[in-house]
Amino acid sequence: MASTDSPVNIVTPSEALTQWRTRQPVWLRGLGASVDFSVIVIGATLIGLIFLNVVLHAFARDLAWLTELGELLMVWVTFLGGVSAAQRGAHMCITEFLDKLPTERRRWADLSILLLCAALLVLMLVYGLRVVNSSWGSTLTTLEWPIAWQYMPLPLGAALMLVFLAWDAWQVWHGVPREQRYPAD
């Protein structure tokens, strides 16, 4: 009788360390899933609002608050979509020059780029918070909600992108190459 034992998958210590480093912590996966879910819900809501607005316009009707709510949700879905892309490393990057660098130099170049992005995100966070804090006294025209809710996605998106960028930087610092940080689907 032939043996039905399956071959044992032996993982070297180096491979095990790489797998451990690339595995997102549970809280970070949960945060990413929450952002993705929010983008889906807001996107579906936008589709419904736009459809309703088109139908109303076909009957020469208009609800001004519908347009304003759609604009507000568009801002939210834009920044949260940016966070969703950041967690996957899906933002546009041109790597022809970086791909030609030796591994160690590529690592330092990636870290430099991430630090530059972090600096920009910190600026967006700081100035976005200033805008939000200064706009609580103003309201949206038809919804009469504080206009700060329309500006809030800027600092929130920047802060969330910083979290995912910090995880990426931690992996780069520990030598995990991009192909392992963001495997192709």
N, C-alpha and C positions, 0 to 999 in steps of 0.2 A: 504494500500500500504506500502510495506516494505521500510525502509530508505536505501538509497544507499550511505549514508555518509561513507567515509573511516575513519578508526580510526586515531586519531591524534598521531603522533610520538613525544612523549615528551622526550626531552633531558635534562638531569640534568646539572647544571652549571659545574660540574666536567667533564662530558663527552664533553660538548661544549668547555671547555678549552683544553682538550686533542685533540679534532678534530682540533682546531685552531693551536695548537702547531705542529701537525704532517703535516699540509698542507704546502707544499713547497711554498715559494714566487714565483710570476710569473717569475721574472728574473732568478731564480734558475731552474725552470721547463724549461724555454727557453734555458738556457745554457745546461741542460741535453739533451734536444731534439736536439740541435745543435751537441753535441758530438755524440749522437746516429746516427744522419743522416750522419755525417762524417765517422763513422765506416762503415756504410752500403755502402756508395759511394766508399770508399777506398777498402773495401772488394770485391765489385763487379768489380772494376777496376783490382784488383789483379787476380780475376778469369779469366777475359778477357785476361790479359797479360800472365798468365800461359798457358791458352789454345792456344793462338797465338804462344807462344814459343814452345809448344809441336808440333803443326802443322808444324812450320818452321823446327824443328829438324827432323820430319818425311821426309821432303824433302831435308835433309842435308844442311839446311840454318841456319844461326845464326845472330841475331841482338844483339850485346853485350849490347847496351843501354837498351834493354828490360829486361835483367837480372838485371842490375844495378837499373833500375827504380823499378822493383819488390822488390828488397832488401830494397830500400828506403821506399817504401810504407808499407812493412812488419813491419818496425820499427815504423812507424806512427800508423798503425792499432793496434799494440801491446800495445803501451802506451795509445792511446785513448780508446782502449777496456778495459784497466785497470781503466780508469776514468769512463767508462760506468758501470763497475762492482761496483766501489766504490759508485756511486750514488744510487745503489740498495742494498748496503750492501751484495753483492754477492761474495765477496772474501772469500776464505776458512777460516773457523774458527772452532775450536774444543771447544765446550762449555760444555762438561760433568762436568767439575769442576765449571764453572761459573753458570750453571743451578742449582747447589745445594746451592748456596749462597742465604741468605735472600735478599729481594728486595733492601734494602738500601745498603748493601754491594755489591750487583751485580751492582748497579748504580755506585759506586765508582770504582769497578773493570773495568767496561766498560769505564769510564772516563780515568782511568790510561792507559788502552790499547790505547785509542784514542790519548792521549797525547804522548805516545811512538811512535805511527804511525806518528803523526804530526812531531815529532822530526826527524824521518827518512826521511819524505818527505821534510822537510826544508833542510836537508843535500843534498838530491837529487837535489833540486831546486838550491841551492847555487853552488854546484860543477858542476851541469849540465850547469848553466849559464857561469861558467868559461870555460868549455870545448867549448861551443858554441862560446863564445867571442874569444877564441884563435884559432878557426878553420876557420874563415872567409877567410883567405888567401890561404887555401888549397882547391882543387877542386876534385870532383868525376872524376874518370878516363875517362869514356866515355860520360857522360852527361855534364861534365865540369861545373857543378853547384857548388857553395860553399858547402863544406862538412858540414858546420854548419847546413844545412838543414837536414842532416841525424842525427845530434845530438840534434836538437831542440825538438823533442818529449819528451826527458827526463825532461828538466825543465818545459816544458808546461804541460806535464802529471802530474808532481808533484804539480804544482801550482793548476791545476784544481781539483786534488784529495784533496788538502788541503781545497778548497772551500766546497766540499761535506762533507768532514770530519768535518769541522767547523759546518756545519748545523747539522750533526749527534750529535756532542758534545753538541751543544746548546739544542737539544731535550733531550739528556741524563741528562744534568744538570737540566732540568725542569721536570725530572721524567717520561718521556715517555718511556715505556718499548720497547724492541726490537721487540716484536710481533706487536706493533702498528706502530713503525717506518718503519718496513719492513714486511708488511702483506704478507702472502703466496699467490701466484698467484692461 
